[in-house]
Amino acid sequence: MMNHIDIMGRLTAAPQLRATASGTAVTTIRVAVDRDTNSDETDFFDVVVWGKGAEFVCAYFDKGSMIGVSGRLRSREYTDRDGNKRSAVEINSERVYF
């Protein structure tokens, strides 16, 4: 089985560093990726970056920065604040680069 994705695009907002209860650094970014050089269509991906990678992203990237991401697709279900069941698909980053 294989679960791998590589994307390159621009950050839609400045990343913000957070920490888990155990102190692990984490940031969630949204990346806008053009579908084709001859198209006006864009896909948006949520990416979760952990540890030193999260610190790197927050130190060197800002809104509009071009970023490359390698990772795995992950789907999850959760309950929102209003009690509604939701699902999300995001990239769990293994590597980020300029």
Backbone as a chain_set.jsonl record, in Angstrom:
{"seq": "MMNHIDIMGRLTAAPQLRATASGTAVTTIRVAVDRDTNSDETDFFDVVVWGKGAEFVCAYFDKGSMIGVSGRLRSREYTDRDGNKRSAVEINSERVYF", "coords": {"N": [[0.839, -1.183, 0.0], [0.378, 2.287, -0.627], [0.711, 5.605, 0.401], [1.204, 8.633, -0.338], [1.945, 12.038, -0.927], [2.891, 14.872, -2.81], [3.098, 18.322, -2.913], [3.183, 21.678, -4.238], [2.889, 25.032, -3.569], [1.33, 28.159, -2.61], [1.25, 29.769, 0.591], [-1.787, 30.513, 2.24], [-2.163, 32.06, 4.434], [-0.364, 33.567, 7.179], [1.706, 31.339, 8.996], [1.079, 29.983, 12.276], [2.619, 29.202, 15.247], [1.945, 26.59, 17.499], [1.563, 24.558, 20.462], [1.375, 21.178, 21.594], [-0.214, 19.545, 24.415], [1.834, 18.088, 25.509], [3.992, 19.554, 24.766], [4.974, 19.481, 22.156], [5.806, 21.078, 19.156], [3.568, 22.453, 16.74], [1.953, 23.305, 13.688], [-0.71, 24.366, 11.583], [-1.233, 24.727, 8.24], [-2.531, 26.282, 5.255], [-2.452, 25.534, 1.897], [-2.384, 26.866, -1.306], [-2.733, 25.509, -4.424], [-2.033, 25.636, -7.789], [-3.862, 24.082, -10.363], [-3.057, 23.677, -12.998], [-0.74, 25.102, -15.271], [-1.955, 26.476, -17.299], [-4.455, 27.096, -16.437], [-7.081, 28.607, -14.5], [-7.849, 27.406, -12.218], [-7.708, 26.432, -8.802], [-6.565, 24.409, -6.138], [-7.041, 23.804, -2.656], [-5.209, 22.876, 0.162], [-5.117, 21.546, 3.417], [-2.52, 21.402, 5.718], [-0.712, 19.696, 8.169], [1.96, 20.339, 10.239], [4.627, 19.116, 12.14], [6.739, 19.344, 15.1], [10.19, 20.117, 14.651], [9.875, 20.818, 12.013], [7.538, 22.382, 12.046], [8.451, 24.565, 13.523], [10.388, 25.507, 11.727], [8.78, 26.231, 9.488], [7.251, 28.324, 10.61], [9.234, 30.153, 11.187], [10.422, 30.845, 8.715], [8.55, 31.204, 6.661], [5.777, 33.012, 5.238], [2.554, 34.561, 4.693], [1.617, 34.002, 1.373], [4.075, 32.968, 0.653], [5.981, 30.671, -1.301], [5.818, 27.184, -1.005], [6.951, 23.849, -0.573], [5.659, 20.623, -0.002], [5.893, 17.391, 1.333], [4.24, 14.435, 2.146], [1.708, 12.494, 3.88], [-1.632, 11.639, 3.073], [-4.382, 12.115, 5.198], [-7.407, 11.161, 6.654], [-9.977, 12.191, 8.844], [-12.443, 12.068, 11.427], [-14.514, 14.215, 13.358], [-16.159, 15.975, 16.062], [-17.791, 19.024, 15.955], [-17.96, 22.254, 17.667], [-20.662, 22.73, 17.94], [-21.74, 20.266, 18.144], [-22.024, 18.833, 15.804], [-21.235, 16.215, 13.527], [-18.267, 16.017, 11.728], [-15.998, 15.745, 8.925], [-12.607, 15.584, 7.816], [-9.996, 16.016, 5.454], [-6.586, 15.944, 5.309], [-3.119, 16.851, 4.878], [-0.55, 15.158, 6.377], [2.383, 16.311, 7.195], [5.623, 15.265, 6.192], [7.894, 16.387, 5.314], [8.98, 19.663, 4.624], [9.796, 22.315, 2.375], [11.645, 24.967, 0.683]], "CA": [[0.0, 0.0, 0.0], [1.144, 3.517, -0.702], [-0.012, 6.827, 0.716], [2.203, 9.694, -0.408], [1.538, 13.183, -1.737], [3.803, 16.01, -2.916], [2.453, 19.512, -3.471], [3.912, 22.934, -4.173], [1.959, 26.133, -3.74], [1.538, 29.343, -1.766], [0.511, 29.821, 1.854], [-2.918, 31.434, 2.195], [-2.094, 32.889, 5.65], [0.875, 33.4, 7.938], [1.611, 30.221, 9.934], [1.156, 30.315, 13.702], [3.151, 28.083, 16.016], [1.239, 26.18, 18.71], [2.193, 23.403, 21.097], [0.462, 20.214, 22.182], [-0.122, 19.49, 25.876], [3.143, 17.527, 25.86], [5.027, 20.504, 24.379], [5.402, 19.303, 20.772], [5.435, 22.185, 18.274], [2.693, 22.09, 15.629], [1.263, 24.374, 12.98], [-1.565, 23.941, 10.484], [-1.184, 25.727, 7.175], [-3.367, 26.026, 4.085], [-1.623, 25.766, 0.719], [-3.11, 27.019, -2.57], [-1.966, 24.854, -5.488], [-2.622, 25.762, -9.12], [-4.055, 22.773, -10.994], [-2.361, 23.612, -14.27], [-0.201, 26.418, -15.603], [-2.848, 27.121, -18.267], [-5.797, 27.095, -15.867], [-7.301, 29.497, -13.363], [-8.369, 26.603, -11.119], [-6.792, 26.26, -7.677], [-6.982, 23.508, -5.06], [-6.55, 24.235, -1.352], [-4.9, 21.741, 1.011], [-4.729, 21.774, 4.804], [-1.306, 20.644, 6.014], [-0.288, 19.724, 9.561], [3.417, 20.207, 10.325], [4.98, 18.83, 13.528], [8.102, 19.408, 15.62], [11.144, 21.071, 14.06], [9.293, 21.295, 10.757], [6.612, 23.466, 12.39], [9.276, 25.718, 13.897], [10.994, 25.965, 10.479], [7.751, 26.911, 8.693], [6.877, 29.581, 11.263], [10.377, 31.072, 11.167], [10.886, 31.238, 7.391], [7.489, 31.36, 5.677], [4.725, 33.975, 5.552], [1.451, 34.534, 3.738], [2.053, 34.17, -0.005], [5.334, 32.27, 0.397], [5.93, 29.403, -2.012], [6.253, 26.101, -0.121], [6.812, 22.473, -1.032], [5.28, 19.723, 1.096], [5.792, 15.953, 1.104], [3.614, 13.831, 3.315], [0.69, 11.465, 3.707], [-3.015, 12.073, 3.24], [-5.033, 11.55, 6.384], [-8.792, 11.577, 6.848], [-10.382, 12.034, 10.239], [-13.771, 12.549, 11.782], [-14.535, 14.906, 14.648], [-17.402, 16.659, 16.393], [-17.519, 20.452, 16.121], [-18.44, 22.875, 18.912], [-22.122, 22.67, 17.973], [-22.14, 18.869, 18.241], [-22.183, 18.235, 14.475], [-20.14, 15.355, 13.086], [-17.566, 16.552, 10.555], [-14.841, 14.984, 8.471], [-11.57, 16.423, 7.224], [-8.87, 15.366, 4.788], [-5.443, 16.855, 5.418], [-1.811, 16.263, 4.638], [0.32, 15.086, 7.545], [3.661, 16.61, 6.581], [6.857, 14.576, 6.565], [8.987, 17.268, 4.914], [8.621, 20.928, 3.978], [10.997, 22.907, 1.78], [11.472, 26.195, -0.099]], "C": [[0.88, 1.241, 0.0], [0.236, 4.699, -0.391], [1.024, 7.936, 0.777], [1.684, 10.799, -1.318], [2.631, 14.242, -1.673], [3.029, 17.158, -3.534], [3.411, 20.691, -3.389], [2.911, 24.046, -4.458], [2.293, 27.268, -2.797], [0.682, 29.276, -0.513], [-0.599, 30.855, 1.753], [-2.949, 32.372, 3.401], [-0.751, 32.65, 6.318], [0.72, 32.234, 8.918], [1.744, 30.688, 11.381], [1.571, 29.071, 14.469], [2.319, 27.856, 17.263], [2.021, 25.025, 19.315], [1.111, 22.482, 21.637], [0.632, 20.258, 23.701], [1.234, 18.948, 26.33], [4.303, 18.416, 25.417], [5.548, 20.363, 22.964], [4.898, 20.471, 19.922], [4.573, 21.666, 17.123], [2.14, 23.357, 14.99], [0.415, 23.749, 11.886], [-1.574, 25.067, 9.468], [-2.14, 25.315, 6.066], [-2.549, 26.446, 2.872], [-2.512, 25.797, -0.52], [-2.218, 26.489, -3.691], [-2.703, 25.023, -6.807], [-2.724, 24.381, -9.751], [-3.193, 22.607, -12.231], [-1.854, 25.006, -14.585], [-1.103, 27.178, -16.567], [-4.274, 27.244, -17.744], [-5.876, 28.094, -14.722], [-7.828, 28.734, -12.15], [-7.291, 26.369, -10.061], [-7.402, 25.286, -6.679], [-6.335, 23.996, -3.768], [-6.384, 23.011, -0.455], [-4.548, 22.214, 2.41], [-3.565, 20.843, 5.108], [-0.968, 20.81, 7.489], [1.206, 19.436, 9.592], [3.795, 20.099, 11.798], [6.439, 19.126, 13.837], [8.951, 20.502, 14.995], [10.634, 21.623, 12.737], [8.34, 22.45, 10.995], [7.382, 24.728, 12.756], [9.921, 26.341, 12.66], [9.993, 26.771, 9.656], [7.422, 28.272, 9.301], [8.004, 30.609, 11.236], [10.66, 31.639, 9.777], [9.801, 31.473, 6.341], [6.445, 32.353, 6.178], [3.619, 33.828, 4.509], [1.993, 34.828, 2.342], [3.352, 33.477, -0.344], [5.079, 30.979, -0.378], [6.503, 28.333, -1.086], [6.037, 24.766, -0.809], [6.531, 21.588, 0.169], [5.268, 18.289, 0.578], [5.167, 15.347, 2.345], [2.617, 12.757, 2.94], [-0.69, 12.086, 3.884], [-3.618, 11.368, 4.445], [-6.47, 12.059, 6.422], [-9.154, 11.316, 8.305], [-11.79, 12.563, 10.414], [-13.703, 13.181, 13.159], [-15.908, 15.521, 14.855], [-17.083, 18.121, 16.644], [-18.14, 20.977, 17.412], [-19.958, 22.816, 19.066], [-22.646, 21.236, 18.045], [-22.364, 18.172, 16.914], [-20.977, 17.378, 14.13], [-19.575, 15.912, 11.789], [-16.462, 15.59, 10.144], [-13.869, 15.945, 7.792], [-10.535, 15.533, 6.556], [-7.741, 16.377, 4.81], [-4.163, 16.099, 5.112], [-1.037, 16.306, 5.95], [1.746, 15.167, 7.002], [4.788, 15.733, 7.107], [8.054, 15.455, 6.266], [8.42, 18.531, 4.273], [9.903, 21.575, 3.46], [10.624, 24.154, 0.975], [11.162, 25.853, -1.536]], "O": [[1.98, 1.243, 0.553], [-0.891, 4.766, -0.881], [1.649, 8.156, 1.814], [1.062, 10.532, -2.346], [3.221, 14.481, -0.62], [2.375, 16.988, -4.563], [4.334, 20.702, -2.574], [2.183, 24.009, -5.451], [3.394, 27.337, -2.252], [-0.452, 28.797, -0.54], [-0.382, 31.952, 1.238], [-3.675, 33.366, 3.396], [-0.084, 31.65, 6.054], [-0.298, 32.147, 9.605], [2.435, 31.665, 11.669], [0.946, 28.017, 14.35], [2.018, 28.795, 18.0], [3.017, 24.571, 18.752], [0.059, 22.941, 22.083], [1.525, 20.936, 24.209], [1.723, 19.303, 27.402], [5.465, 18.084, 25.655], [6.488, 21.065, 22.594], [3.716, 20.812, 19.959], [4.815, 20.581, 16.596], [1.892, 24.353, 15.669], [0.782, 22.717, 11.324], [-1.882, 26.213, 9.793], [-2.511, 24.147, 5.952], [-2.021, 27.557, 2.816], [-3.294, 24.877, -0.757], [-1.095, 26.958, -3.883], [-3.855, 24.609, -6.939], [-1.779, 23.595, -9.683], [-2.66, 21.527, -12.486], [-2.482, 25.993, -14.2], [-1.024, 28.404, -16.644], [-5.202, 27.47, -18.52], [-4.879, 28.389, -14.062], [-8.215, 29.349, -11.156], [-6.124, 26.139, -10.38], [-8.601, 25.329, -6.406], [-5.227, 24.532, -3.779], [-7.304, 22.203, -0.324], [-3.78, 23.161, 2.58], [-3.609, 19.652, 4.799], [-0.941, 21.929, 8.003], [1.669, 18.432, 9.05], [3.339, 20.898, 12.617], [7.276, 19.154, 12.936], [8.515, 21.641, 14.827], [10.928, 22.764, 12.38], [8.331, 23.408, 10.221], [7.011, 25.829, 12.349], [9.995, 27.565, 12.552], [10.309, 27.862, 9.181], [7.326, 29.265, 8.58], [7.744, 31.812, 11.261], [11.091, 32.786, 9.657], [10.113, 31.903, 5.23], [6.253, 32.516, 7.383], [3.747, 33.055, 3.559], [2.739, 35.788, 2.15], [3.711, 33.398, -1.519], [4.091, 30.284, -0.142], [7.542, 28.538, -0.458], [5.062, 24.577, -1.536], [7.106, 21.786, 1.24], [4.707, 18.005, -0.48], [5.524, 15.706, 3.467], [2.662, 12.187, 1.85], [-0.89, 12.951, 4.737], [-3.387, 10.18, 4.673], [-6.717, 13.251, 6.241], [-8.696, 10.349, 8.914], [-12.26, 13.399, 9.642], [-12.939, 12.745, 14.02], [-16.719, 15.579, 13.931], [-16.207, 18.437, 17.45], [-18.769, 20.226, 18.158], [-20.479, 22.847, 20.181], [-23.856, 21.014, 18.011], [-22.842, 17.038, 16.886], [-19.837, 17.756, 14.4], [-20.321, 16.24, 10.866], [-16.049, 14.73, 10.922], [-14.266, 16.984, 7.265], [-10.237, 14.438, 7.031], [-7.907, 17.521, 4.385], [-4.135, 14.868, 5.09], [-0.889, 17.367, 6.558], [2.253, 14.207, 6.422], [4.895, 15.489, 8.309], [9.11, 15.302, 6.879], [7.487, 18.464, 3.472], [10.972, 21.398, 4.044], [9.461, 24.372, 0.634], [10.981, 26.75, -2.359]]}, "num_chains": 1, "name": "protein.A"}
